Amino acid sequence: MSDDQVTIRPLETRAEYEACVALQRDIWGRDFMDVVPATILMVSQQVGGVASGAFDAGRLVGFVFGISGVRDRVTAHWSDMLAVRPEARGHGLGRRLKLHQRERLLAVGIERVYWTFDPLVARNARLNLTTLGASPVEYVSNMYGDTGSRLHRGLDTDRFIVEWRLRDPAVERRLAGTPARLPAAAQEGPIVTLALAGPAAGAPLDNAAPLPDAPWVRVELPADVARLKADAPDLARRWQQSLRRAFTTYLNARHARVAGVHADPDTGRWFYTVDTTGGDS
């Protein structure tokens, strides 16, 4: 599949809406309880919502869906779902779908978008924070409860709520490919991690110990949580508990700013970079 073969456009026919329902079940599993039905996909577009697909030779290989409304007295959009078929990943379709969504929302005067993602999933963190320039505004423990999805089994549905300010200069710089500039201290701050260094590697973080109190901290996340959920589910749960403790403290209680996410090129370890002072980007 080449990029020029894929067309991204709003869903139009009943067959396309039904194909989107089928794609949801293919991605989240046959027992997924929160499938968005064809009628809601259709009518959402009558009130500023977005229900669009990525089509490869007429076949639906990805989609983005969201609804529009009011948040904090400002017109806003909640981007509820984005998915790409496994065989179509690696071609930038997630980014293209989000840019299509941005274009359609700006056309109707909406400049703020919100959605959620699992903070344990490194590739999604990179798309949302590094590529798109969205910013986490809250960490919610077990936000969706048990959805019946095979993707969620074994873990609570902890989520970041992120805000995407479509006209923000920092967002426009990320979309243009300009990396965020962080001070040296951001790469040198203390690490909050599940694993301890040295002989105790692999030991759980002491939940009674205080979290680091420094202007910048780095919160480690697993490089491949999908593998952990399959091979070491207990370890995956411990990673979730580590991130939950860190972000309910730094982000929710102390109003810190999650400045970005990155992989260390030498070790392959992944970190969220957190400005505990809550400074602007």
N, C-alpha and C positions, 0 to 999 in steps of 0.2 A: 504494500500500500504506500503510495506517495502522497505528499501533502496536497498536491494540486488535484488529486482525485477526490478529496473529501470536501463536501459542501456543507456549510453550517448555516442553518436557516430555521425559522419557526416551524413547528409542527403544524400541519394543515388539515389533513384528512383523518377520518375516523380510523382508518387502517394505521396511520402513523401514530396516533395516540395509543392505540392498542399495542403497537410494536414497542412503544415506550414502557407500557405496563409490563410486557413480557421481558424487556431488558432489565427492569427493576428486579424481577424475580430471578433472572439469570445471575445477576450480580449479588443480591442480598440473600437469595435462597428461597425455596418454595414456601417455607414457613414464615417468611417475613410478614409481620402484621401491619406495617406502616406503608404499604404500597399506595401511591397516589393514583386514583382511578382516572380513566380516560376523560370523564366529564369535567373533573376539576382541572386537569391539564388544559382542557379546551377553554373553560370559562375564565380561568385566571388571566388569560391574555386580553380579556375585555376590560380589565381594570388595572392595566399597567404591569401585569405579571409577565414572566418570561417562561415559555415552554418551547425550547428549541433543541434540534437534534443535529448530530454530525452524521452525514450520509456518505457512504462509500459505494459508488455504483448503485445507488438506490436503497442500500441496506443500512439500517440504523445501527451505528457502532458506538454512539455516545450521546449524551443529552445533558442539559442543564435545566433546572426548574426552580422557580421561586415566585413568591407572591408579594404584592406591594401593599403598603399601609402607612401607619403613623407610629413613630417611636420618639418619645421625648418631644412631642409636639412638632416633629419634623417628618416630612414625607420620606419614607425609607422603603427598602426592599429586603425581604428575607429570602436568601438563596437556600432553598431547602435541600436540593439534591444535585449532585454532579457525578456522572459515572461514565467510564469508557471501557469497552470490552477488553479483556486481557490481550487478545491478539492485535488490538489496535493501539496499545500503549507504546510509549517511547517515541511518538511522533508529534508531541506537543499539543495534542487535542484538548487536554485539560485547560491549558493556557488559552487556546483559541476559543473555546467555549466561554470562558470567563470574559475575554475581550469582547466577544459578540454580545454577551449579557450587558457589559458596561456600555457599549454603544447604544443598545436599545433603551437602556434606562436613562442615559443622558438625553436621548431624543425626547423623552417625556418629562424631563426636568427633575429626575431623581438622582441624587448625588451621594447618598449613603446606603451602603449594602452591609448586611450582617449574615453570617452563617456560622456553622460549627464544624470542628474537625477534631479527631482523636489526637491529643498531644503526643501519644506514643508512636505515631506513624511518621517517620522521618521524611519520607518523600512528599507527603502531604504538607508537612510543616514547611519544607523548602518551597513548594509551589505557592502556598498561601502567604508566607512572610517574605521570602527572598524574591520570588518572581513577580508576585502581584502587589506586594507592599501592604497587605492587610496587617492589622495590629490586634493582638489579643486584648480584650477588655474585661474578661471574666473567665474563671475556671469553675465549671459546674460539675459536681460529683454525681455520677449515675443519672445524667440528664434525661435520658429516654427510657430508663428502666429496661426490662426484658422485652426486646422487640421480636424475638423469635428468629432473628437473622443468624445464619451460620458465621457471619463475620464478627458478631458480638459475643458469641458464646464463650464462657469461661472468664470474662472480664465484665466489670461494670461499664456502663456507657458514659465514662467521664469525657467531658468535652471542653475545649476552648470555645468561647464565643468571640469571634473576630469582627472588627469593623473595617470596612473598606471605603475610604473617603475618595470618591472618584476624581475629584478636582484638586485634591491635595498635592502640592508640589513634590512632596516626598514619594507619593504613589506614582506620580508621572515620571519621576526619575527611575523608580524600580522598573516600570513598564518599558522605559527606554533602554534598560540594561545597565544603568549606572548603579554600582554597588553602594550600599550604605557605608558611610565613613564613621568608624567607631574609634574612640581613643584607645591607646595601647593598654590602658587599665582594663578595658573590656575583655581582652584576651588573656589577662593575667589574674583575674579575680579568683577567689576560692571556688571550688567545685562542690556542688551538691550532687551526690551520686549514690547509686545503690551499692556499688562495689567499693571496697576499701583498698588502698594501695598495699603493696608488699605481701607478706605471708598471709594476711587476712583477706586476700582478694576473693571476692565472691560472697563475703559475709554481708548480712543485711545492714542497712543504715540504721544506726541507733536512733529510734524515734523519740527517745527521751532527751537526746542531745540537742542543744540549740542550733538553729540554722545559722550559717555565717552572716555576720552583720558587717557588710562592706558596701561601698558605693556600687560596685559591679560584682555580680556572681554569675557563675555558669552552672546551669542545671542540665545534667546529662540525661539523655534519652537513649533507648536501645537503637542500634543501627538497623535491626530487622525484627520488629516485634511480631510479624506474621510467622516467622520461623520459630520464635519463642513460644507463641501460642500453640503451635503444632507440636513442638518437641519438648518444651519445658514450661508448661502452663503456670506452675507455681512461681517460677522466676518472673514470668510476665506479670503476674499479679503483684509481686513485690516491686517491680518497676513502676507499676501504676500507683501503688501506695507512696512511693518515693516522690513522684511528680505531683501527686495530689497534695501531699504535705507541703512541698515547696511552693506551689502556686496558690493554694488557698491562703498561705501566709504572705508571700511577696506580692502577688497580683491583687487578691481580693482584700486582704486586711491592710496591707501597707501601700497599696496603689502604685506599685512598681510598674515599670514599662518593660515589656519583652521586646528588646531591640532587634532581635534576629535569631537565626538558627544557622549552624554551620557544622561541617565535618572537619575534624582535624586532619590535614593531609598526611601527617606522619603516622598517626595511630588508627585513623578511620573511626574514631569515637565522635559521637554527635552531641552538640550542646546547644541549649537555648542561652542566649546572652541577655542578662537581665540588669537593667539600670534601676537600682533600688531607690534612687532619688526621684524617679518618675519624670526625668528631664525630657524635653522635646527632642524629636529626631532631627 
